[in-house]
Amino acid sequence: MTVRNVTPAARSSEPRQTLLKQAALAEALMDGLDVGIMACDEHGRLSLVNRVGRDLHGFDVGDTIEPGAMADSFVVYRPGSRERVPADELPLLRALNGEVVDGQEVVLAPPGRPRRLVSCTGRRIQDEDGAVLGAVIGLRDVTSQRAIEAVLSARAEREAPAGLPNRVLLDRRTDLRLGEDAGGSRSVALLFVDLDGFTSVNDTHGHAVGNHVLRQAARRLDDVVRATDTSARLGGDSFAVMCPDMPAGDPTHAERLATRIAGELGRPFYITGAAVQLSASIGIAHSRDEDLDAEELVARAEAAMLTAKQTGAGQIATYSPTATALVRRPPAAARIERLLRTAIEDGSLDVHYQPVVNLSSGATVGVEALARLTDDEGTAVAPTTFVQVAEQCGLVGALGEQVLRRAAIQVAQWKRQLLREQEFGLGVNLSVHQLSDPGLFTSVERALDEAALDPEALVLELTESVFSDIEQHTDVLRELQRLGLKLGIDDFGSGYSSLSYLRRFDVDILKVDQTFVADLDDKRDRQVTGAIVRMAHGLGMPVIAEGIETPQQLAALRELGCQLGQGNLLAPAASAATIGDLIARRRLIVS
């Protein structure tokens, strides 16, 4: 038997084995990422490509990324065009040449693979002496994200359920045409159209029928106007038509159009065999040679419409200065401000709660707190109205603080007495105005402490408008998150359409706007809603669908994989006593 000393050899192999293990671990980690990673040496030869990178690009370790090789292998396009990206603008080569690549988007089109839109970020790699070692880039597939953003952007300028342009787009187009026609022989006419008696349609037949009527009215409006006109829905039962290039000083053209519109909207609307008869009151305003903007022109047309309504349903009136008093009469804002101040000061503000329901099990997993205000006669004031007044008179901070404190105490009480400390969430709305309040963090922290409520139970619901200027609010939101609470996006899809903030800002919950739910019978809207749900789930976020009103909507959302929902079908908003009673009797379950 021969014995050979192998200790030195064994020792010399240990570093190599360690390196191999580390390399294998690094490769496994890279392949587990949902971002493509590509690195090259100083000659442009690929030294690292992870799984996602191979799937997106088609290249592998050892391939050379150089102008000739890239052109021979496949084409990289600029987004939204058929123009190829020049070789010196390819992300990895830019990084290798010393440029900082930050969010460059290109379309990858490898042979036999689907085209993908990717966002690239990259840097050159150097040693401590400054010698170039290569470059590395990350590739994030944003194909689905950009497709959803495109649809959301289009929807942001359209008013559901009619599908017409909304006030934002109307104002933009009107201001543009007012600038073009200023001082010339042509003018802009604005028609303000209001459906008479529409409220009774909702009251008698329900909101689903009301929405069908609005869609039919929108189609009739679009059929009557000229190709150069813009018809829009202003909200509720109000529409507008902006008519550019009208003869200055000759109002008859707009009057004839208004007459045709009144005739079309005066025909019966047939819904599921029933005939709904309405009429339209129309106000007309002309720009003439005055220096007007869109807001003033719409206000004048609305004043004329109110004049028309005073003479009876289905009438048409043209703006005159005396009509202005009808829309500029002393507003109810002062009365609402007084009601708000009193309710906040004496603690009489009502807080109602709408359950959030698990759509699979039917269990209630939380509530959203909603402020309610009544006037001296006991009539409810619309939330949109008193919140707007609160923002205008500087009361929104006090309003939000009182809702949060009352709701936190109530939910903490339910958790202790009725829910045996099981998980139960509380959603509270947070406006842009509140984010500018330097005392916000302290008031939120105090509310949680006073109620002894676990911060993880609280979801602060933000509208998308917050994220249109995220830099301004980043610090305060980060500070709030450090308390341990969650952030949710309310009315998602109704406004700001960039989705990058979802990844960047660690959003916890997505609440899909009720307009998507209302239009689930539309194939395109159903596809978009499904894409939003899948995207959110891919980011680890639960989705709450708002405004579920029908069994068909509930079934569709379940089919799309939406986990959570709110709406009158499941449980309407109600007082704390009512919701507490339902919790106690385990009645907050839907089938």
C-alpha positions as CSV (number, residue, x, y, z in Angstrom):
1,M,0.0,0.0,0.0
2,T,1.4,3.3,-1.0
3,V,0.5,6.4,1.0
4,R,0.8,9.7,-0.7
5,N,0.5,13.1,1.1
6,V,-2.2,15.1,-0.7
7,T,-2.6,17.8,1.9
8,P,-0.9,20.6,-0.1
9,A,-3.0,19.7,-3.2
10,A,-6.1,19.6,-1.2
11,R,-5.4,22.9,0.3
12,S,-4.6,24.5,-3.0
13,S,-8.0,23.3,-4.4
14,E,-10.0,24.9,-1.5
15,P,-10.0,28.5,-2.9
16,R,-11.0,27.2,-6.3
17,Q,-13.9,25.2,-4.8
18,T,-15.0,28.2,-2.9
19,L,-14.9,30.4,-6.0
20,L,-16.9,27.8,-7.9
21,K,-19.5,27.7,-5.2
22,Q,-19.7,31.4,-5.1
23,A,-20.0,31.6,-8.8
24,A,-22.8,29.0,-8.8
25,L,-24.6,30.9,-6.1
26,A,-24.2,34.2,-8.0
27,E,-25.6,32.6,-11.1
28,A,-28.6,31.1,-9.3
29,L,-29.3,34.5,-7.7
30,M,-29.0,36.3,-11.1
31,D,-31.3,33.7,-12.8
32,G,-33.9,34.3,-10.0
33,L,-34.2,38.0,-10.8
34,D,-37.1,39.3,-12.8
35,V,-34.8,41.8,-14.5
36,G,-32.5,40.9,-17.4
37,I,-28.7,41.3,-16.6
38,M,-26.0,41.5,-19.3
39,A,-22.4,42.2,-18.7
40,C,-19.5,42.4,-21.3
41,D,-15.7,42.7,-21.1
42,E,-13.7,45.6,-22.4
43,H,-13.9,44.1,-26.0
44,G,-17.8,43.9,-25.9
45,R,-17.8,40.1,-25.5
46,L,-20.6,39.0,-23.2
47,S,-19.3,37.7,-19.9
48,L,-22.6,37.3,-18.0
49,V,-26.2,36.9,-19.2
50,N,-28.9,35.8,-16.8
51,R,-32.0,33.8,-17.7
52,V,-34.3,36.8,-18.3
53,G,-31.6,38.5,-20.3
54,R,-31.3,35.4,-22.6
55,D,-35.1,35.3,-23.0
56,L,-35.3,39.0,-23.9
57,H,-32.2,39.3,-26.0
58,G,-31.3,35.9,-27.4
59,F,-27.6,36.5,-26.7
60,D,-25.5,34.3,-24.4
61,V,-22.1,34.4,-22.8
62,G,-19.3,34.5,-25.3
63,D,-21.3,36.4,-28.0
64,T,-19.9,39.7,-29.0
65,I,-22.1,42.8,-28.9
66,E,-20.6,45.0,-31.6
67,P,-22.2,46.9,-34.5
68,G,-21.8,44.1,-37.0
69,A,-22.9,41.2,-34.7
70,M,-25.9,43.2,-33.5
71,A,-27.0,44.1,-37.0
72,D,-26.6,40.5,-38.2
73,S,-28.5,39.0,-35.3
74,F,-31.6,41.1,-35.0
75,V,-32.8,44.7,-35.1
76,V,-33.3,47.0,-32.1
77,Y,-36.0,49.6,-32.7
78,R,-36.9,52.9,-31.2
79,P,-40.2,52.7,-29.3
80,G,-43.3,53.6,-31.3
81,S,-41.5,53.6,-34.7
82,R,-39.9,51.5,-37.3
83,E,-36.6,53.4,-37.0
84,R,-33.7,51.2,-36.0
85,V,-31.5,52.2,-33.0
86,P,-28.0,53.1,-34.4
87,A,-25.2,50.8,-33.2
88,D,-23.6,53.6,-31.2
89,E,-26.8,54.1,-29.3
90,L,-27.3,50.5,-28.2
91,P,-27.5,50.5,-24.4
92,L,-24.6,48.1,-23.6
93,L,-22.3,49.8,-26.1
94,R,-23.2,53.2,-24.7
95,A,-22.4,52.0,-21.2
96,L,-19.1,50.5,-22.4
97,N,-18.2,53.9,-24.0
98,G,-18.6,55.6,-20.6
99,E,-22.2,56.9,-20.9
100,V,-24.6,56.6,-18.0
101,V,-27.7,54.7,-19.3
102,D,-30.7,55.5,-17.2
103,G,-34.1,54.3,-18.4
104,Q,-33.4,54.1,-22.1
105,E,-36.2,52.3,-23.8
106,V,-35.7,50.1,-26.9
107,V,-37.7,47.5,-28.7
108,L,-35.9,44.1,-28.9
109,A,-36.8,42.0,-31.9
110,P,-34.8,38.8,-31.8
111,P,-35.6,36.2,-34.6
112,G,-38.4,33.8,-33.6
113,R,-39.2,35.7,-30.4
114,P,-41.9,38.2,-29.6
115,R,-40.9,41.9,-29.7
116,R,-40.5,43.3,-26.2
117,L,-40.2,46.9,-25.0
118,V,-37.5,47.1,-22.4
119,S,-36.1,49.8,-20.1
120,C,-32.3,49.7,-19.8
121,T,-30.1,51.0,-17.0
122,G,-26.3,50.5,-17.3
123,R,-22.8,51.7,-16.3
124,R,-19.2,51.1,-17.3
125,I,-17.1,48.9,-15.0
126,Q,-13.6,50.1,-14.1
127,D,-11.0,48.9,-11.7
128,E,-9.5,51.1,-8.9
129,D,-6.9,52.4,-11.3
130,G,-9.5,53.4,-13.9
131,A,-8.9,50.7,-16.4
132,V,-12.0,49.7,-18.3
133,L,-13.1,46.1,-17.4
134,G,-16.4,46.1,-19.3
135,A,-20.0,47.2,-18.8
136,V,-23.2,46.0,-17.3
137,I,-26.9,46.8,-18.0
138,G,-30.2,45.8,-16.5
139,L,-33.2,45.2,-18.8
140,R,-36.7,45.5,-17.4
141,D,-39.5,44.3,-19.6
142,V,-42.1,47.1,-19.6
143,T,-44.2,45.9,-22.5
144,S,-47.4,45.2,-20.5
145,Q,-46.8,48.2,-18.3
146,R,-46.6,50.7,-21.2
147,A,-49.7,49.1,-22.9
148,I,-51.7,49.5,-19.7
149,E,-50.4,53.1,-19.3
150,A,-51.5,53.9,-22.9
151,V,-55.0,52.7,-22.1
152,L,-55.1,54.5,-18.8
153,S,-53.9,57.7,-20.4
154,A,-56.6,57.5,-23.0
155,R,-59.2,56.8,-20.3
156,A,-57.9,59.8,-18.3
157,E,-59.2,62.1,-21.0
158,R,-62.5,60.2,-21.4
159,E,-65.5,60.4,-19.1
160,A,-67.0,57.0,-18.2
161,P,-69.5,55.7,-18.8
162,A,-70.2,57.8,-21.9
163,G,-66.8,57.3,-23.4
164,L,-66.6,61.0,-24.5
165,P,-63.7,63.3,-23.8
166,N,-63.8,64.8,-20.3
167,R,-63.4,68.3,-19.0
168,V,-59.6,68.1,-19.0
169,L,-59.5,67.3,-22.7
170,L,-62.3,69.7,-23.6
171,D,-60.5,72.6,-21.8
172,R,-57.2,71.8,-23.6
173,R,-58.8,71.7,-27.0
174,T,-60.9,74.8,-26.3
175,D,-57.9,76.9,-25.1
176,L,-56.0,75.8,-28.2
177,R,-58.7,76.9,-30.6
178,L,-59.3,80.1,-28.7
179,G,-55.7,81.0,-29.2
180,E,-55.9,80.2,-32.9
181,D,-59.1,82.1,-33.6
182,A,-58.3,85.2,-31.4
183,G,-58.9,88.5,-33.2
184,G,-60.0,86.9,-36.5
185,S,-63.2,86.6,-38.4
186,R,-63.9,83.2,-36.8
187,S,-65.0,82.4,-33.2
188,V,-65.5,79.5,-30.9
189,A,-68.9,78.5,-29.7
190,L,-69.5,76.4,-26.6
191,L,-72.8,74.5,-26.1
192,F,-73.6,73.4,-22.5
193,V,-76.1,70.5,-22.7
194,D,-78.0,69.3,-19.6
195,L,-80.4,66.4,-19.6
196,D,-83.7,67.3,-18.0
197,G,-85.1,64.8,-15.6
198,F,-82.2,62.4,-15.7
199,T,-82.1,62.0,-11.9
200,S,-85.5,60.3,-12.1
201,V,-84.0,57.7,-14.5
202,N,-81.5,56.6,-11.9
203,D,-84.1,56.7,-9.1
204,T,-86.7,54.7,-11.0
205,H,-84.6,52.3,-13.1
206,G,-81.2,52.1,-11.3
207,H,-77.7,53.3,-12.2
208,A,-77.1,50.6,-14.7
209,V,-80.0,51.8,-16.9
210,G,-78.8,55.4,-16.3
211,N,-75.4,54.6,-17.6
212,H,-76.9,53.0,-20.7
213,V,-78.9,56.2,-21.3
214,L,-75.7,58.3,-21.0
215,R,-74.0,56.1,-23.5
216,Q,-76.8,56.5,-26.0
217,A,-76.9,60.2,-25.4
218,A,-73.2,60.4,-26.0
219,R,-73.5,58.5,-29.3
220,R,-76.4,60.8,-30.5
221,L,-74.3,63.8,-29.6
222,D,-71.3,62.5,-31.5
223,D,-73.5,61.7,-34.5
224,V,-74.9,65.3,-34.7
225,V,-71.7,67.4,-34.3
226,R,-69.2,68.2,-37.0
227,A,-66.0,66.3,-37.4
228,T,-64.1,69.4,-36.2
229,D,-66.2,69.8,-33.1
230,T,-65.4,68.2,-29.7
231,S,-68.2,66.7,-27.7
232,A,-67.5,66.0,-24.0
233,R,-69.1,64.9,-20.8
234,L,-68.7,67.2,-17.9
235,G,-70.0,64.8,-15.3
236,G,-73.4,63.8,-14.1
237,D,-76.0,64.5,-16.8
238,S,-74.1,67.4,-18.4
239,F,-72.4,67.5,-21.7
240,A,-70.6,70.1,-23.8
241,V,-69.8,70.7,-27.4
242,M,-66.9,73.0,-28.5
243,C,-67.4,74.3,-32.0
244,P,-64.4,76.0,-33.5
245,D,-64.2,78.0,-36.7
246,M,-67.7,79.5,-36.4
247,P,-68.5,82.8,-38.2
248,A,-67.9,85.7,-35.7
249,G,-71.0,87.8,-35.1
250,D,-73.3,85.1,-36.6
251,P,-74.9,83.1,-33.8
252,T,-77.3,81.2,-36.0
253,H,-74.9,78.3,-36.8
254,A,-74.6,77.4,-33.2
255,E,-78.3,77.8,-32.6
256,R,-79.1,75.4,-35.5
257,L,-76.7,72.9,-34.0
258,A,-78.3,73.2,-30.6
259,T,-81.7,72.7,-32.1
260,R,-80.5,69.5,-33.8
261,I,-79.0,68.3,-30.5
262,A,-82.2,69.0,-28.6
263,G,-84.2,67.1,-31.2
264,E,-81.9,64.0,-31.0
265,L,-81.8,63.9,-27.2
266,G,-85.6,64.5,-27.1
267,R,-86.2,61.1,-28.9
268,P,-87.0,58.2,-26.6
269,F,-84.2,56.1,-25.2
270,Y,-85.0,52.4,-25.4
271,I,-83.5,50.3,-22.6
272,T,-84.5,46.6,-22.2
273,G,-87.8,47.3,-24.0
274,A,-88.7,50.3,-21.9
275,A,-88.9,53.8,-23.4
276,V,-87.2,56.6,-21.4
277,Q,-88.3,60.1,-22.4
278,L,-86.0,63.0,-21.7
279,S,-85.3,66.5,-23.0
280,A,-82.2,68.7,-23.0
281,S,-81.7,72.3,-21.9
282,I,-78.9,73.9,-23.9
283,G,-76.9,77.1,-23.2
284,I,-74.7,78.7,-25.9
285,A,-71.7,81.0,-25.4
286,H,-69.5,82.6,-28.1
287,S,-65.9,83.7,-27.8
288,R,-66.2,86.6,-30.3
289,D,-63.3,89.0,-29.9
290,E,-63.1,88.8,-26.1
291,D,-60.0,87.4,-24.4
292,L,-61.6,84.3,-22.8
293,D,-60.2,81.0,-21.7
294,A,-61.9,77.7,-21.7
295,E,-63.0,77.9,-18.1
296,E,-64.8,81.2,-18.6
297,L,-66.4,80.1,-21.9
298,V,-67.8,77.0,-20.2
299,A,-69.1,79.1,-17.3
300,R,-70.9,81.4,-19.7
301,A,-72.5,78.5,-21.5
302,E,-73.6,77.0,-18.2
303,A,-75.1,80.3,-17.2
304,A,-77.1,80.4,-20.4
305,M,-78.2,76.8,-19.8
306,L,-79.5,77.7,-16.4
307,T,-81.4,80.6,-18.0
308,A,-82.9,78.1,-20.5
309,K,-84.0,75.8,-17.6
310,Q,-85.8,78.7,-15.9
311,T,-88.1,79.0,-18.9
312,G,-88.9,75.2,-19.0
313,A,-87.4,71.9,-20.0
314,G,-86.0,71.4,-23.5
315,Q,-85.2,75.1,-24.1
316,I,-82.2,76.8,-25.7
317,A,-80.6,80.1,-24.5
318,T,-77.6,82.2,-25.6
319,Y,-75.3,83.8,-23.0
320,S,-75.9,87.4,-21.9
321,P,-74.1,89.2,-19.1
322,T,-77.2,89.1,-16.9
323,A,-77.1,85.3,-17.0
324,T,-73.8,85.2,-15.2
325,A,-75.6,85.9,-11.9
326,L,-77.2,82.5,-12.1
327,V,-73.9,80.7,-11.7
328,R,-72.1,83.3,-9.7
329,R,-74.8,83.8,-7.1
330,P,-73.6,83.6,-3.5
331,P,-72.5,80.0,-3.2
332,A,-73.5,77.5,-0.5
333,A,-69.8,77.2,0.3
334,A,-70.1,79.6,3.3
335,R,-72.9,77.5,4.8
336,I,-71.0,74.3,4.2
337,E,-67.9,75.8,5.8
338,R,-70.0,76.7,8.9
339,L,-71.4,73.2,9.1
340,L,-67.9,71.7,8.8
341,R,-66.3,74.0,11.4
342,T,-69.1,73.1,13.9
343,A,-68.9,69.4,13.2
344,I,-65.1,69.4,13.6
345,E,-65.1,71.6,16.7
346,D,-67.8,69.7,18.6
347,G,-66.9,66.3,17.3
348,S,-70.3,65.7,15.7
349,L,-68.8,64.7,12.3
350,D,-70.3,61.5,11.1
351,V,-67.9,58.7,10.1
352,H,-69.4,55.8,8.1
353,Y,-67.7,52.5,7.2
354,Q,-67.8,50.5,4.0
355,P,-66.6,46.9,4.3
356,V,-63.8,45.5,2.2
357,V,-64.8,41.9,1.3
358,N,-62.7,38.9,0.2
359,L,-64.4,38.0,-3.1
360,S,-63.5,34.3,-2.8
361,S,-64.5,33.5,0.8
362,G,-67.0,36.3,1.3
363,A,-65.3,37.3,4.6
364,T,-65.0,41.0,5.5
365,V,-61.3,41.8,5.9
366,G,-61.5,45.5,6.7
367,V,-63.4,48.8,6.2
368,E,-62.9,52.2,4.6
369,A,-63.7,55.2,6.8
370,L,-65.8,57.8,5.0
371,A,-66.7,61.3,6.4
372,R,-70.4,62.2,6.2
373,L,-72.0,65.7,6.8
374,T,-75.6,66.7,7.1
375,D,-77.1,70.2,7.0
376,D,-79.4,71.8,9.5
377,E,-82.4,70.1,7.9
378,G,-80.8,66.7,8.1
379,T,-80.1,66.5,4.4
380,A,-76.8,64.8,3.5
381,V,-74.2,67.1,1.8
382,A,-72.4,65.3,-1.0
383,P,-68.8,64.3,0.1
384,T,-67.2,65.7,-3.0
385,T,-68.9,69.1,-2.2
386,F,-67.8,69.4,1.5
387,V,-64.3,68.0,0.8
388,Q,-63.8,70.6,-1.9
389,V,-65.0,73.3,0.5
390,A,-62.7,71.9,3.2
391,E,-59.7,72.2,0.9
392,Q,-60.6,75.7,-0.1
393,C,-61.0,77.0,3.4
394,G,-58.1,75.2,5.0
395,L,-60.1,72.6,7.0
396,V,-59.1,69.5,5.2
397,G,-56.3,68.7,7.6
398,A,-58.6,69.0,10.6
399,L,-61.3,67.0,8.8
400,G,-58.8,64.2,7.9
401,E,-57.4,64.1,11.4
402,Q,-60.8,63.7,13.0
403,V,-61.8,60.9,10.6
404,L,-58.6,59.1,11.3
405,R,-58.8,59.4,15.1
406,R,-62.4,58.4,15.2
407,A,-62.0,55.5,12.8
408,A,-58.8,54.2,14.5
409,I,-60.5,54.1,17.9
410,Q,-63.5,52.3,16.4
411,V,-61.6,49.6,14.5
412,A,-59.3,49.0,17.5
413,Q,-62.5,48.5,19.6
414,W,-64.0,46.1,17.0
415,K,-60.7,44.1,16.9
416,R,-60.6,43.7,20.7
417,Q,-64.3,43.1,21.4
418,L,-65.7,41.4,18.2
419,L,-62.8,40.1,16.1
420,R,-60.6,38.6,18.8
421,E,-57.6,40.6,17.5
422,Q,-57.7,38.9,14.0
423,E,-56.4,40.9,11.1
424,F,-58.7,43.7,10.0
425,G,-57.7,46.7,8.0
426,L,-58.7,50.3,8.1
427,G,-58.5,52.5,5.0
428,V,-58.5,56.3,5.4
429,N,-58.3,58.7,2.5
430,L,-55.4,61.1,2.4
431,S,-55.5,64.2,0.1
432,V,-52.7,66.0,-1.6
433,H,-53.4,69.0,0.6
434,Q,-52.9,66.9,3.8
435,L,-49.4,65.8,2.5
436,S,-48.4,69.5,2.6
437,D,-49.3,69.7,6.3
438,P,-46.2,69.7,8.4
439,G,-48.2,68.2,11.3
440,L,-49.4,65.2,9.4
441,F,-46.9,62.7,10.7
442,T,-47.5,63.7,14.3
443,S,-51.3,63.5,13.9
444,V,-51.1,60.0,12.3
445,E,-48.8,58.8,15.0
446,R,-50.9,60.2,17.8
447,A,-54.1,58.7,16.3
448,L,-52.5,55.2,16.3
449,D,-51.2,55.6,19.8
450,E,-54.4,56.9,21.2
451,A,-56.4,54.0,19.7
452,A,-53.7,51.4,20.5
453,L,-54.1,50.3,16.9
454,D,-51.4,48.3,15.2
455,P,-49.9,50.5,12.4
456,E,-50.0,47.5,10.0
457,A,-53.8,47.7,10.2
458,L,-53.9,51.2,8.7
459,V,-53.9,51.9,5.0
460,L,-53.6,55.5,3.9
461,E,-55.4,55.8,0.5
462,L,-53.8,58.2,-1.9
463,T,-55.2,59.4,-5.2
464,E,-53.0,59.0,-8.3
465,S,-52.6,62.8,-8.5
466,V,-50.2,62.6,-5.5
467,F,-47.7,60.7,-7.8
468,S,-47.8,63.1,-10.6
469,D,-45.5,65.3,-8.5
470,I,-44.0,62.6,-6.3
471,E,-40.7,64.4,-5.6
472,Q,-42.6,66.9,-3.6
473,H,-44.2,64.3,-1.3
474,T,-41.5,61.6,-1.2
475,D,-40.1,62.5,2.2
476,V,-43.4,62.7,4.1
477,L,-44.6,59.4,2.5
478,R,-41.3,57.6,3.4
479,E,-41.7,59.0,7.0
480,L,-45.2,57.7,7.2
481,Q,-44.2,54.3,6.0
482,R,-41.6,54.1,8.7
483,L,-44.5,54.0,11.2
484,G,-45.3,50.6,9.7
485,L,-48.6,51.6,8.0
486,K,-49.5,50.7,4.4
487,L,-50.0,52.9,1.4
488,G,-52.8,52.3,-1.1
489,I,-53.7,53.9,-4.4
490,D,-57.3,54.9,-4.5
491,D,-59.3,55.2,-7.8
492,F,-56.5,53.7,-9.8
493,G,-56.8,54.3,-13.5
494,S,-58.8,57.5,-13.2
495,G,-56.0,60.0,-13.5
496,Y,-52.2,60.0,-13.6
497,S,-51.3,57.1,-15.9
498,S,-47.6,56.3,-15.2
499,L,-47.1,53.1,-13.4
500,S,-43.4,53.5,-12.5
501,Y,-44.3,54.8,-9.0
502,L,-45.8,51.4,-8.1
503,R,-42.3,49.8,-8.2
504,R,-40.5,52.9,-7.1
505,F,-42.6,53.7,-4.1
506,D,-43.4,50.4,-2.5
507,V,-47.2,50.8,-2.8
508,D,-49.0,48.1,-0.8
509,I,-52.6,48.0,-2.2
510,L,-54.2,49.0,-5.5
511,K,-57.9,50.1,-5.6
512,V,-59.3,49.8,-9.1
513,D,-61.5,52.8,-10.0
514,Q,-65.2,52.0,-10.1
515,T,-65.5,53.1,-13.8
516,F,-63.5,49.9,-14.7
517,V,-66.0,47.8,-12.7
518,A,-69.0,49.5,-14.3
519,D,-67.7,48.8,-17.8
520,L,-66.7,45.1,-17.3
521,D,-69.3,44.1,-19.9
522,D,-67.1,45.9,-22.4
523,K,-64.5,43.4,-23.8
524,R,-61.6,46.0,-23.9
525,D,-62.3,47.3,-20.4
526,R,-62.4,43.7,-19.1
527,Q,-59.1,43.0,-20.7
528,V,-57.5,46.1,-19.2
529,T,-58.9,45.3,-15.8
530,G,-57.5,41.8,-16.0
531,A,-54.1,43.2,-17.0
532,I,-54.1,45.6,-14.1
533,V,-55.0,42.7,-11.7
534,R,-52.2,40.5,-13.1
535,M,-49.7,43.4,-13.0
536,A,-50.5,44.2,-9.4
537,H,-50.3,40.6,-8.3
538,G,-46.9,40.4,-10.1
539,L,-45.8,43.2,-7.9
540,G,-47.1,41.5,-4.8
541,M,-50.0,43.9,-4.3
542,P,-53.6,42.9,-3.5
543,V,-56.3,44.5,-5.6
544,I,-59.6,46.0,-4.3
545,A,-62.3,46.6,-6.9
546,E,-64.5,49.6,-6.1
547,G,-68.1,50.1,-6.9
548,I,-69.4,46.5,-7.3
549,E,-73.1,46.9,-7.9
550,T,-74.3,43.8,-9.8
551,P,-73.8,40.0,-9.5
552,Q,-72.4,40.0,-13.0
553,Q,-69.7,42.4,-12.0
554,L,-68.9,40.3,-9.0
555,A,-68.7,37.1,-11.1
556,A,-66.4,38.8,-13.7
557,L,-64.0,40.1,-11.0
558,R,-63.8,36.7,-9.5
559,E,-63.0,35.2,-12.9
560,L,-60.3,37.9,-13.4
561,G,-58.6,36.8,-10.1
562,C,-59.4,40.0,-8.2
563,Q,-59.2,39.2,-4.5
564,L,-61.0,42.0,-2.7
565,G,-63.9,44.3,-3.4
566,Q,-66.2,47.1,-2.2
567,G,-69.7,48.1,-3.3
568,N,-73.3,48.3,-2.5
569,L,-73.9,44.7,-3.7
570,L,-71.5,43.5,-1.0
571,A,-72.3,46.0,1.7
572,P,-73.1,49.7,1.5
573,A,-71.4,52.3,3.7
574,A,-73.1,52.5,7.1
575,S,-72.8,53.8,10.6
576,A,-70.4,52.3,13.1
577,A,-73.4,50.9,15.0
578,T,-74.7,49.1,12.0
579,I,-71.4,47.7,10.9
580,G,-70.6,46.7,14.5
581,D,-73.9,44.8,14.7
582,L,-73.2,43.0,11.4
583,I,-69.8,42.0,12.6
584,A,-71.1,40.7,15.9
585,R,-73.8,38.7,14.1
586,R,-71.3,37.5,11.4
587,R,-73.6,38.9,8.8
588,L,-70.8,40.5,6.7
589,I,-70.5,37.5,4.4
590,V,-71.5,37.4,0.7
591,S,-72.1,34.4,-1.5
